[in-house]
């Protein structure tokens, strides 16, 4: 089985790949965005001969063409960025980059990989969304919106592909908060500009305290509950359409959907 991971710089993707790589029959294509990340990935995975690391900036057409030559059985679309800030005044270049990476370029990758899957009549598309796509979070609304878009587009893609009568499975994975470092970057990067020109600059201390409390309460250090879900999505003969973890945050998301105003 040939498995392609986009945006596999660390965290959940890295831990999942290390578990998958124990099966020597699988070839895993691990992609990262920068040369520095590639050096780190090569060092991190040097003992795994079946893990092939290379740079892939999914926003660049020439980079996307690299995967046209690969025979991919499973795509794990994991590449993502996040810029925080209020919808009222976040710089719109940051909004555009959020959507360019998380939504537009990710689904261009889907279209490229699907060509081969449709031709051979089988394959698996796994889209990494987030519980943030279900529960909007203050000052992370753009990121939440990209994940909501992924959820809606993936639901639609799944319905459409059923018409082709191919064995192509489309799957959503929606993680909650895990301690990988991504959340800290996601939350902190907005203060670079908010402290100077945001409508909310006098509330920064309050916002920071609320965010710290949220992460202290919610972030899970052990990644196993979500890596288990991703591995099941990849390996199961009859995978579910949606995988979510951790359990406590999944319950919270369902309660939000029931009682949101």
C-alpha positions as CSV (number, residue, x, y, z in Angstrom):
1,X,0.0,0.0,0.0
2,X,1.3,3.5,-0.9
3,X,0.2,6.2,1.5
4,X,0.8,9.9,1.0
5,X,0.8,12.3,3.9
6,X,0.8,16.1,3.3
7,X,2.0,18.5,5.9
8,X,3.6,15.7,8.0
9,X,6.1,18.0,9.8
10,X,5.4,16.6,13.3
11,X,2.8,16.0,15.9
12,X,-0.2,13.7,15.0
13,X,1.0,12.9,11.5
14,X,4.5,12.1,12.6
15,X,3.3,9.7,15.4
16,X,0.9,8.1,13.0
17,X,3.6,7.5,10.4
18,X,5.9,5.9,12.9
19,X,3.3,3.4,13.8
20,X,2.3,2.7,10.2
21,X,6.0,2.3,9.1
22,X,6.3,-0.8,11.2
23,X,4.5,-2.6,8.4
24,X,7.3,-2.9,5.9
25,X,4.9,-3.8,3.1
26,X,3.6,-0.2,3.1
27,X,5.4,2.7,1.4
28,X,4.8,6.0,3.1
29,X,5.4,9.3,1.3
30,X,6.0,11.9,3.9
31,X,5.9,15.5,2.7
32,X,6.8,18.8,4.3
33,X,6.8,22.4,3.1
34,X,10.4,23.6,3.6
35,X,14.0,22.4,3.3
36,X,14.6,22.8,7.0
37,X,11.5,20.6,7.7
38,X,12.8,18.1,5.2
39,X,16.2,17.8,7.0
40,X,14.3,17.3,10.3
41,X,12.0,14.6,8.8
42,X,15.0,12.8,7.2
43,X,16.7,12.6,10.5
44,X,13.5,11.7,12.4
45,X,12.7,8.8,10.0
46,X,16.2,7.7,8.9
47,X,15.7,4.2,10.4
48,X,12.4,3.6,8.4
49,X,13.5,2.5,4.9
50,X,9.8,2.5,3.7
51,X,9.3,6.2,4.5
52,X,10.2,8.5,1.6
53,X,10.5,12.1,2.6
54,X,10.3,15.1,0.2
55,X,9.2,18.7,0.1
56,X,5.8,19.5,-1.2
57,X,4.4,23.0,-1.0
58,X,0.8,22.2,-1.9
59,X,0.1,25.9,-2.9
60,X,2.6,25.6,-5.8
61,X,1.6,24.0,-9.1
62,X,5.0,22.6,-9.9
63,X,5.2,20.9,-6.5
64,X,1.7,19.5,-6.9
65,X,2.8,18.0,-10.2
66,X,5.3,15.9,-8.3
67,X,2.6,13.6,-7.0
68,X,1.1,13.0,-10.4
69,X,3.9,10.4,-10.9
70,X,3.0,8.5,-7.7
71,X,0.7,5.6,-7.5
72,X,-1.2,6.5,-4.3
73,X,-3.6,4.1,-2.6
74,X,-4.3,6.4,0.4
75,X,-4.1,10.2,0.7
76,X,-4.0,11.7,4.2
77,X,-4.6,15.4,3.5
78,X,-3.1,16.9,6.6
79,X,-1.4,20.1,5.5
80,X,-2.7,23.2,7.3
81,X,-1.9,26.7,8.6
82,X,-3.7,28.9,11.0
83,X,-3.6,32.7,11.6
84,X,-5.7,33.9,14.5
85,X,-7.4,37.2,14.9
86,X,-10.9,38.8,14.9
87,X,-13.0,38.6,11.9
88,X,-13.5,42.3,12.3
89,X,-9.9,43.2,11.6
90,X,-7.6,40.3,10.7
91,X,-5.4,41.2,7.7
92,X,-7.1,39.7,4.7
93,X,-3.8,38.3,3.3
94,X,-3.9,35.9,6.3
95,X,-7.5,34.9,5.6
96,X,-6.5,34.1,2.0
97,X,-3.5,32.1,3.0
98,X,-5.6,30.1,5.5
99,X,-8.1,29.2,2.8
100,X,-5.4,28.7,0.1
101,X,-3.6,26.1,2.1
102,X,-6.3,24.4,4.1
103,X,-9.0,24.3,1.5
104,X,-8.2,25.3,-2.1
105,X,-4.8,23.6,-2.4
106,X,-5.8,20.6,-0.4
107,X,-8.7,19.9,-2.7
108,X,-6.4,20.4,-5.7
109,X,-4.3,17.6,-4.3
110,X,-7.5,15.5,-4.0
111,X,-8.3,16.1,-7.6
112,X,-4.8,15.0,-8.7
113,X,-4.8,11.8,-6.6
114,X,-8.3,10.9,-7.6
115,X,-7.3,10.7,-11.3
116,X,-5.2,7.6,-10.5
117,X,-7.7,6.2,-8.0
118,X,-10.6,6.4,-10.5
119,X,-8.5,4.8,-13.2
120,X,-7.7,1.8,-11.1
121,X,-11.1,1.7,-9.4
122,X,-10.1,2.0,-5.8
123,X,-8.4,4.2,-3.2
124,X,-9.0,6.1,0.0
125,X,-9.1,9.9,0.7
126,X,-8.7,11.0,4.3
127,X,-9.3,14.6,5.0
128,X,-8.0,16.0,8.3
129,X,-10.6,18.5,9.5
130,X,-11.1,19.5,13.2
131,X,-13.7,19.8,15.9
132,X,-13.0,23.5,15.5
133,X,-15.0,23.2,12.3
134,X,-18.0,22.3,14.4
135,X,-17.4,24.7,17.4
136,X,-16.4,28.2,16.3
137,X,-13.7,29.6,18.6
138,X,-13.3,33.3,19.3
139,X,-10.3,34.8,17.5
140,X,-9.7,31.6,15.6
141,X,-12.8,32.0,13.4
142,X,-10.9,31.9,10.0
143,X,-9.3,28.6,10.9
144,X,-12.6,27.2,12.1
145,X,-14.2,28.4,8.8
146,X,-11.6,26.5,6.7
147,X,-12.2,23.3,8.7
148,X,-16.0,23.8,8.3
149,X,-15.4,24.1,4.5
150,X,-13.4,20.9,4.5
151,X,-16.2,19.1,6.3
152,X,-18.8,20.3,3.9
153,X,-16.7,19.6,0.8
154,X,-15.8,16.2,2.0
155,X,-19.4,15.3,2.7
156,X,-20.3,16.4,-0.9
157,X,-17.3,14.6,-2.5
158,X,-18.3,11.3,-0.8
159,X,-21.8,11.6,-2.2
160,X,-20.6,12.4,-5.7
161,X,-18.1,9.6,-5.9
162,X,-20.8,7.0,-5.0
163,X,-22.2,7.7,-8.5
164,X,-19.1,6.4,-10.1
165,X,-19.5,3.0,-8.5
166,X,-15.8,2.8,-7.6
167,X,-14.2,1.4,-4.5
168,X,-13.0,4.8,-3.4
169,X,-13.6,5.6,0.3
170,X,-13.8,9.2,1.5
171,X,-13.2,9.8,5.2
172,X,-13.2,12.7,7.6
173,X,-10.9,12.8,10.7
174,X,-11.8,15.6,13.2
175,X,-9.3,15.9,16.0
176,X,-9.9,18.1,19.1
177,X,-7.1,19.8,21.0
178,X,-3.9,17.8,21.3
179,X,-0.5,19.1,22.6
180,X,1.6,19.1,19.5
181,X,2.7,22.8,19.5
182,X,0.3,23.7,16.7
183,X,-2.2,25.2,19.0
184,X,0.3,27.5,20.7
185,X,1.5,28.8,17.3
186,X,-2.1,29.2,16.2
187,X,-3.0,31.2,19.2
188,X,0.1,33.3,19.5
189,X,0.7,34.5,16.0
190,X,-2.2,37.0,16.0
191,X,-0.6,39.1,18.7
192,X,2.2,40.2,16.4
193,X,-0.3,42.6,14.7
194,X,-3.1,42.8,17.3
195,X,-1.0,44.6,19.8
196,X,-0.6,47.6,17.4
197,X,-3.8,47.9,15.4
198,X,-6.6,45.7,16.5
199,X,-9.9,46.9,17.9
200,X,-9.3,44.4,20.6
201,X,-5.7,45.4,21.6
202,X,-6.8,46.6,25.1
203,X,-8.3,43.1,25.7
204,X,-5.2,41.1,24.7
205,X,-4.4,40.2,28.3
206,X,-7.9,38.9,28.9
207,X,-8.0,37.0,25.6
208,X,-4.6,35.4,26.4
209,X,-5.7,34.3,29.8
210,X,-8.9,32.7,28.4
211,X,-6.9,30.9,25.7
212,X,-4.4,29.6,28.2
213,X,-7.2,28.3,30.4
214,X,-8.8,26.6,27.4
215,X,-5.6,24.8,26.4
216,X,-4.8,23.9,30.0
217,X,-8.2,22.3,30.4
218,X,-8.5,20.6,27.0
219,X,-5.2,19.7,25.4
220,X,-4.4,16.0,25.5
221,X,-0.7,15.1,25.8
222,X,-1.2,11.5,24.7
223,X,-1.8,11.4,20.9
224,X,-2.8,7.7,20.8
225,X,-6.5,8.3,20.8
226,X,-6.3,10.2,17.5
227,X,-3.6,8.2,15.9
228,X,-5.6,5.1,16.5
229,X,-8.5,6.7,14.6
230,X,-6.3,7.7,11.7
231,X,-4.8,4.2,11.4
232,X,-8.2,2.6,11.5
233,X,-9.3,5.0,8.8
234,X,-6.3,3.9,6.7
235,X,-6.4,0.2,7.4
236,X,-10.0,-0.9,8.1
237,X,-11.8,-2.8,5.4
238,X,-15.0,-1.0,6.3
239,X,-14.0,2.4,7.7
240,X,-16.5,4.8,9.2
241,X,-17.0,8.1,7.4
242,X,-16.2,10.3,10.4
243,X,-13.6,9.7,13.1
244,X,-13.4,12.0,16.1
245,X,-11.3,12.2,19.2
246,X,-10.7,12.7,22.1
247,X,-14.0,11.4,23.5
248,X,-14.6,14.2,26.0
249,X,-14.2,16.9,23.4
250,X,-16.4,14.9,21.0
251,X,-19.2,14.9,23.6
252,X,-18.7,18.6,24.1
253,X,-19.0,19.2,20.3
254,X,-22.2,17.2,20.2
255,X,-23.7,19.2,23.1
256,X,-22.8,22.4,21.3
257,X,-24.6,21.3,18.2
258,X,-27.7,20.4,20.2
259,X,-27.9,23.6,22.3
260,X,-26.1,26.3,20.2
261,X,-27.9,29.6,19.9
